């Protein structure tokens, strides 16, 4: 049984840890509000943009003159997986869930005989994937110095991906991120961005007249679509990360409180036992005299 001094030091240590986790929870809560507002504000634009792109893509179809970003290369042999995670840990299963989804996709593609290349965004994803897929990593984007994700960051990642596509390095590109549902619910998501896939447009009764042509407009908008989808994913990731961190730190704070209560009970029992033993020794000594 640990002595009273050890128990006292242990209680003080856990109390210090609880202060840290409580502070991290409050910081995550403040950051979550901003990140959640940004993610929710970006959703209507992304949805409307995708609806317009879906209408354009439906008019062009799989014609030979269609942009390569829409029609593809005619093959799906080489696939690029863009795995977007956080730069820091202590956020529950946020990073591991995204990596798990990407790892399953990579293994399935390799089992089918496909060539897989991985581009990581965020240090935690790279650390997890390089152990098993180190030879498949082709690039890494470091966002550790970025305090607030902006469109410029997404545009730089999109330019990296598009440059590799134009160079013929891959046929299909997919992004992996976590969609923000709530503080306790983050949904790992896989989304194909090249060749572009859009949900069918719902406003079938509306007829649009495009100038100069659908192909020309698509050729200009498709690269922006890739950047928009990556930007949306980064915003969703930012909100999901802070939500997961807030939840994890809340659980850690509660666990620390429970541990303090248990250690305090153990300390009081040990102190009472020590006092009782001392009284017995004093009484025994007095009787001996």
C-alpha distance (Angstrom), angle and dihedral (degrees) to the residues before:
residue distance angle dihedral
X1 . . .
X2 3.86 . .
X3 3.77 115.4 .
X4 3.79 124.4 -114.0
X5 3.80 93.9 -98.0
X6 3.80 92.5 54.5
X7 3.79 92.1 48.2
X8 3.79 91.8 48.4
X9 3.82 91.6 51.3
X10 3.80 90.8 46.3
X11 3.81 92.1 52.6
X12 3.82 91.0 49.3
X13 3.82 90.6 49.3
X14 3.80 93.9 51.0
X15 3.82 90.7 46.8
X16 3.81 89.3 54.6
X17 3.81 90.1 49.4
X18 3.81 90.4 50.4
X19 3.80 90.4 53.9
X20 3.82 89.8 53.1
X21 3.82 94.9 48.1
X22 3.81 90.8 46.2
X23 3.80 90.8 52.0
X24 3.82 91.3 47.7
X25 3.79 89.7 50.2
X26 3.80 91.4 53.7
X27 3.82 92.4 47.4
X28 3.82 90.9 48.8
X29 3.80 89.6 49.2
X30 3.82 91.4 54.6
X31 3.80 92.6 46.4
X32 3.80 91.8 45.3
X33 3.80 92.0 60.4
X34 3.81 92.5 56.3
X35 3.81 94.1 41.3
X36 3.80 92.8 47.1
X37 3.81 92.0 49.6
X38 3.81 90.6 50.0
X39 3.81 93.1 48.4
X40 3.80 93.6 47.4
X41 3.81 92.5 44.8
X42 3.79 90.7 53.6
X43 3.80 96.3 50.0
X44 3.85 98.6 76.1
X45 3.82 91.5 50.4
X46 3.80 92.5 47.2
X47 3.82 91.9 47.3
X48 3.81 93.4 48.9
X49 3.80 92.0 44.4
X50 3.80 90.4 51.9
X51 3.82 90.4 48.2
X52 3.83 91.1 54.5
X53 3.80 90.6 46.0
X54 3.81 90.5 49.0
X55 3.82 90.1 55.1
X56 3.79 91.8 48.9
X57 3.79 92.8 45.9
X58 3.81 91.4 49.6
X59 3.84 91.2 53.2
X60 3.80 92.8 49.3
X61 3.80 95.6 40.3
X62 3.79 117.4 172.6
X63 3.80 95.2 -36.0
X64 3.77 118.6 154.6
X65 3.78 92.1 -118.9
X66 3.80 92.9 55.4
X67 3.80 120.7 116.6
X68 3.78 115.6 -87.2
X69 3.82 91.2 -125.2
X70 3.81 87.4 64.1
X71 3.79 104.4 34.4
X72 3.81 96.0 36.5
X73 3.78 128.1 -147.1
X74 3.78 94.6 -68.2
X75 3.80 91.2 -105.6
X76 3.80 138.8 74.5
X77 3.79 97.6 -164.6
X78 3.82 97.8 115.1
X79 3.80 117.2 45.4
X80 3.80 130.3 -174.3
X81 3.80 117.3 -150.1
X82 3.81 114.4 -159.4
X83 3.82 105.5 -160.5
X84 3.82 113.5 -165.5
X85 3.80 117.8 -165.5
X86 3.81 137.8 147.5
X87 3.79 128.5 -75.8
X88 3.80 91.7 -134.1
X89 3.78 137.3 44.1
X90 3.81 133.5 -141.3
X91 3.81 91.2 89.6
X92 3.79 103.0 112.8
X93 3.78 116.8 -119.1
X94 3.82 95.1 -22.4
X95 3.81 96.9 110.8
X96 3.79 97.0 33.4
X97 3.82 93.3 52.4
X98 3.82 92.6 53.9
X99 3.81 91.6 45.5
X100 3.80 90.6 47.5
X101 3.82 91.4 54.3
X102 3.82 91.8 47.3
X103 3.81 91.9 46.2
X104 3.82 91.4 52.3
X105 3.81 90.9 49.2
X106 3.81 92.1 48.5
X107 3.80 93.0 49.2
X108 3.80 91.8 48.5
X109 3.81 92.2 50.1
X110 3.81 91.9 47.5
X111 3.80 90.0 49.4
X112 3.81 88.1 54.3
X113 3.80 90.3 53.7
X114 3.81 95.8 -106.4
X115 3.79 125.7 144.8
X116 3.81 111.4 -116.4
X117 3.80 128.0 -159.4
X118 3.79 123.2 -178.6
X119 3.81 129.1 -152.5
X120 3.80 113.7 -173.0
X121 3.80 127.6 -154.0
X122 3.80 110.4 -167.0
X123 3.78 130.6 29.4
X124 3.80 97.6 -108.7
X125 3.79 94.1 59.0
X126 3.79 92.2 49.5
X127 3.82 92.4 49.1
X128 3.80 91.5 52.2
X129 3.81 97.8 43.6
X130 3.80 100.5 41.9
X131 3.81 91.5 68.7
X132 3.79 92.8 63.1
X133 3.81 104.1 17.5
X134 3.79 102.2 29.0
X135 3.81 92.8 133.4
X136 3.81 91.4 52.9
X137 3.83 96.3 56.1
X138 3.80 110.1 106.8
X139 3.81 102.2 170.9
X140 3.79 144.9 -6.7
X141 3.82 131.1 -145.5
X142 3.81 114.6 -151.2
X143 3.81 115.4 -152.8
X144 3.80 96.7 167.1
X145 3.82 91.9 115.5
X146 3.81 93.2 49.1
X147 3.80 111.2 98.3
X148 3.80 95.8 -178.6
X149 3.79 122.0 21.8
X150 3.80 113.9 -124.0
X151 3.78 138.1 -178.3
X152 3.81 89.7 -98.0
X153 3.81 89.6 64.9
X154 3.80 91.8 50.2
X155 3.80 91.3 45.5
X156 3.82 91.2 53.4
X157 3.82 91.1 51.6
X158 3.81 90.5 46.4
X159 3.81 91.4 50.9
X160 3.80 89.3 51.8
X161 3.81 91.3 52.2
X162 3.82 94.5 43.1
X163 3.80 92.0 49.0
X164 3.79 90.1 54.4
X165 3.80 90.8 47.4
X166 3.81 92.3 51.0
X167 3.81 88.5 49.3
X168 3.82 89.6 55.5
X169 3.81 95.2 -115.8
X170 3.82 94.1 136.7
X171 3.82 142.9 6.6
X172 3.82 102.9 -149.3
X173 3.82 130.3 31.2
X174 3.80 125.8 -163.7
X175 3.79 130.3 -179.4
X176 3.80 125.5 -146.0
X177 3.79 120.8 -156.0
X178 3.79 142.0 133.5
X179 3.79 120.8 -95.7
X180 3.80 113.8 -143.1
X181 3.79 112.9 -119.1
X182 3.79 103.2 155.7
X183 3.79 140.1 -41.8
X184 3.80 90.7 -75.5
X185 3.79 98.3 30.9
X186 3.81 122.8 66.6
X187 3.80 116.7 163.0
X188 3.84 118.4 -145.8
X189 3.80 105.5 -136.5
X190 3.80 136.5 -165.4
X191 3.82 117.2 -158.3
X192 3.80 129.8 177.8
X193 3.81 112.3 -138.4
X194 3.85 101.5 168.6
X195 2.97 118.9 75.3
X196 3.79 88.1 25.8
X197 3.79 118.2 -115.1
X198 3.79 120.2 -167.7
X199 3.78 132.7 -179.2
X200 3.79 114.7 -110.1
X201 3.80 114.1 -88.0
X202 3.81 114.6 -105.6
X203 3.82 99.4 -155.2
X204 3.82 94.9 79.3
X205 3.81 93.6 156.9
X206 3.82 93.8 63.2
X207 3.80 118.4 89.3
X208 3.80 119.0 -160.7
X209 3.79 128.0 -160.5
X210 3.79 109.8 -149.6
X211 3.79 126.0 -155.5
X212 2.99 127.3 -130.6
X213 3.85 92.4 2.8
X214 3.78 141.7 -59.8
X215 3.81 90.9 -109.0
X216 3.80 92.8 51.6
X217 3.79 93.6 47.6
X218 3.80 92.0 46.6
X219 3.80 91.7 49.9
X220 3.81 88.2 57.4
X221 3.80 98.5 39.7
X222 3.82 101.5 41.5
X223 3.83 94.8 72.8
X224 3.80 88.1 48.9
X225 3.79 88.5 49.1
X226 3.81 90.6 57.4
X227 3.82 90.1 50.1
X228 3.82 91.4 46.4
X229 3.79 93.0 51.3
X230 3.81 91.5 48.4
X231 3.82 90.7 47.2
X232 3.81 90.8 50.5
X233 3.82 89.5 49.7
X234 3.82 91.3 50.3
X235 3.81 91.2 51.1
X236 3.80 91.7 48.1
X237 3.80 89.3 47.8
X238 3.80 92.6 51.2
X239 3.81 92.3 52.4
X240 3.81 92.4 43.4
X241 3.81 92.1 49.7
X242 3.81 93.9 52.9
X243 3.80 91.8 43.6
X244 3.80 91.2 51.2
X245 3.82 91.7 45.7
X246 3.79 92.1 49.2
X247 3.81 90.8 50.8
X248 3.82 92.9 45.4
X249 3.82 93.4 49.2
X250 3.80 90.8 47.0
X251 3.81 89.7 54.5
X252 3.80 90.9 45.6
X253 3.82 91.0 51.1
X254 3.80 91.2 50.9
X255 3.80 92.3 47.4
X256 3.80 90.4 49.9
X257 3.82 90.0 51.5
X258 3.80 91.3 51.4
X259 3.80 91.0 48.0
X260 3.81 91.1 50.3
X261 3.81 90.4 52.2
X262 3.82 91.8 50.4
X263 3.80 93.3 46.2
X264 3.82 91.0 47.1
X265 3.82 90.8 53.3
X266 3.79 90.0 47.8
X267 3.81 90.6 48.1
X268 3.81 92.9 50.0
X269 3.82 91.9 48.3
X270 3.79 91.9 49.0
X271 3.81 91.4 47.7
X272 3.80 91.2 48.6
X273 3.81 90.9 48.6
X274 3.81 90.4 50.5
X275 3.80 92.0 49.8
X276 3.81 90.5 47.6
X277 3.81 91.7 51.4
X278 3.79 91.2 48.9
X279 3.81 90.9 51.1
X280 3.81 90.9 49.2
X281 3.80 90.7 51.2
X282 3.81 91.7 48.7
X283 3.80 92.6 48.3
X284 3.81 92.0 45.8
X285 3.79 90.4 50.3
X286 3.79 92.0 49.0
X287 3.81 91.7 50.9
X288 3.79 90.8 49.4
X289 3.80 89.6 56.7
